């Protein structure tokens, strides 16, 4: 009598188990598909950035025989630095190019010929003469920085086979470049300008050093302000603050501030630090103050989590040995929590490194050609530099934008890797 109901129950249970196992397998596959899609998009993003940006680390140079004509540079022969500094060095380059291509005639054609070389070439000749006036009257083979158009063409980013009206380089300019390549007067070298110069309107002269130094000064201010204040706040709230409505309100506000859009902090910095206190615009000092406000909630939350992870037995043992609460926190709890606090601080700093919106509000979006030398000099930061370059129409700025993104990602990966290393190195299992 009872066998049939038992078989029915067993059948129902087995069918239910089969459905649950099938659901688990589907859920596992959904997770694998989601992870795979995420990885595919990440790989595509990195491939696109690297594919467009790797060529920016190489720059095209043209070798020209330059005759340092004393009649042009120093007609009186006195080697007066003021005269040498204000001489017409561009005339030396034009003479060399006309000698290289004697068949070129007409003002327009000559202007195209002169445009093969970057506009900073005369300044390089001037520096060489000022450093060594003895070269006046001699002929030297000088490697000149090529223009952005020539550099873009040599790197294969301009198709020579399309109609001349659809590209930025003319057929005769291509012929001149081919002639220079055939004679060995055109080569690519590592682009030291990218890391040694500030921003420029000319793509071949633009570098990221100004933005790197601006980011460095800004992050120094951010760390020096946010880490001590964040650690002190976390220690007070976790170890000393009484549990009442006020501390609960403070904790809720700290958690909410961690989710506030970063541009709000920029508006706060503009209203308080610039308009009220009168601090200089576009300065790393103000940028560091703004980013400190933004990273403080992250450091406080990470600091409290690190303090919570310390076992209560450590506190009880210290107090049992007669230590005061301050001695217990300072000598026992805080040293064990510092690695976790440092990890949170580094992650917060990595977030600050990639921020641009709050810094746009305080004027760090301005065109800054000079490399900042202090915390109060006008400066920009790497994310803002990327934003500025991405808005420019020249093809040569596309690869520099991608190269700057590669540098920024490298720093962020380095900082996150450092956080992981510190956590693994100093973390204690209880």
PEHUUR-V122209 format. One record per backbone hydrogen bond with DSSP energy under -0.5 kcal/mol. CO is the residue of the C=O (numbers start at 0). NH is the residue of the N-H. If there is no record, write none. Layout:
# PEHUUR-V122209
CO;NH + CO;NH
This chain:
# PEHUUR-V122209
1;5 + 2;6 + 3;7 + 4;8 + 5;9 + 6;10 + 7;11 + 8;12 + 9;13 + 10;14 + 11;15 + 12;16 + 13;17 + 14;18 + 15;19 + 16;20 + 17;21 + 18;22 + 19;23 + 20;24 + 21;25 + 22;26 + 23;27 + 24;28 + 25;29 + 26;30 + 27;31 + 28;32 + 29;33 + 30;34 + 31;35 + 32;36 + 33;37 + 34;38 + 35;39 + 36;40 + 37;41 + 38;42 + 39;43 + 40;44 + 41;45 + 42;46 + 43;47 + 44;48 + 45;49 + 46;50 + 47;51 + 48;52 + 49;53 + 52;55 + 53;56 + 54;57 + 56;190 + 58;188 + 59;145 + 60;186 + 61;63 + 61;143 + 63;65 + 63;141 + 64;66 + 65;67 + 65;139 + 66;68 + 67;136 + 68;71 + 68;72 + 69;73 + 71;87 + 73;76 + 79;83 + 80;84 + 81;85 + 83;86 + 86;88 + 87;90 + 87;91 + 88;92 + 89;93 + 90;94 + 91;95 + 92;96 + 93;97 + 94;98 + 95;99 + 96;100 + 98;101 + 100;103 + 105;109 + 106;110 + 107;111 + 108;112 + 109;113 + 110;114 + 112;115 + 113;116 + 115;146 + 117;120 + 119;123 + 120;124 + 121;125 + 122;126 + 123;127 + 124;128 + 125;129 + 126;130 + 127;131 + 131;134 + 132;135 + 134;137 + 137;67 + 139;65 + 139;141 + 141;63 + 141;143 + 143;61 + 144;117 + 146;150 + 147;151 + 148;152 + 149;153 + 150;154 + 151;156 + 152;155 + 157;159 + 158;161 + 162;165 + 163;166 + 169;173 + 170;174 + 171;175 + 172;176 + 173;177 + 174;178 + 175;179 + 176;180 + 177;181 + 178;182 + 179;184 + 179;185 + 180;183 + 184;62 + 186;60 + 188;58 + 189;191 + 190;193 + 191;194 + 191;195 + 192;196 + 193;207 + 196;208 + 196;209 + 197;206 + 200;202 + 201;204 + 201;205 + 202;205 + 207;211 + 208;212 + 209;213 + 210;214 + 210;381 + 211;215 + 212;216 + 213;217 + 214;218 + 215;219 + 216;220 + 217;221 + 218;222 + 219;223 + 220;224 + 221;225 + 222;226 + 222;227 + 224;228 + 225;229 + 226;230 + 227;231 + 228;232 + 229;233 + 230;234 + 231;235 + 232;236 + 233;237 + 234;238 + 234;239 + 235;239 + 235;240 + 241;243 + 243;247 + 244;248 + 245;249 + 246;250 + 247;251 + 248;252 + 249;253 + 250;254 + 251;255 + 252;256 + 253;257 + 255;258 + 256;259 + 260;263 + 260;264 + 261;264 + 261;265 + 262;266 + 263;267 + 264;268 + 265;269 + 266;270 + 267;271 + 268;272 + 268;273 + 269;274 + 270;275 + 271;276 + 272;278 + 273;277 + 279;282 + 281;378 + 282;286 + 283;287 + 284;288 + 285;289 + 286;290 + 287;291 + 288;292 + 289;293 + 290;294 + 291;295 + 292;296 + 294;298 + 295;299 + 296;300 + 297;301 + 298;302 + 299;303 + 300;304 + 301;305 + 302;306 + 303;307 + 304;308 + 306;309 + 310;313 + 310;314 + 311;315 + 312;316 + 313;317 + 314;318 + 315;319 + 316;320 + 317;322 + 318;321 + 323;327 + 324;328 + 325;329 + 326;330 + 327;331 + 327;332 + 328;333 + 331;335 + 332;336 + 333;337 + 336;340 + 337;341 + 338;342 + 339;343 + 340;344 + 341;345 + 342;346 + 343;347 + 344;348 + 345;349 + 346;350 + 347;351 + 348;352 + 349;353 + 351;354 + 355;359 + 356;360 + 357;361 + 358;363 + 359;362 + 361;281 + 362;365 + 365;367 + 366;368 + 367;198 + 373;376 + 374;284 + 376;283 + 380;384 + 381;385 + 382;386 + 383;387 + 384;388 + 385;389 + 386;390 + 387;390 + 388;391 + 393;396 + 393;397 + 394;397 + 394;398 + 395;399 + 396;400 + 397;401 + 398;402 + 399;403 + 400;404 + 401;405 + 402;406 + 403;407 + 404;408 + 405;409 + 406;410 + 407;411 + 408;412 + 409;413 + 410;414 + 411;415 + 412;416 + 413;417 + 414;418 + 415;419 + 416;420 + 417;421 + 418;422 + 419;423 + 420;424 + 421;425 + 422;426
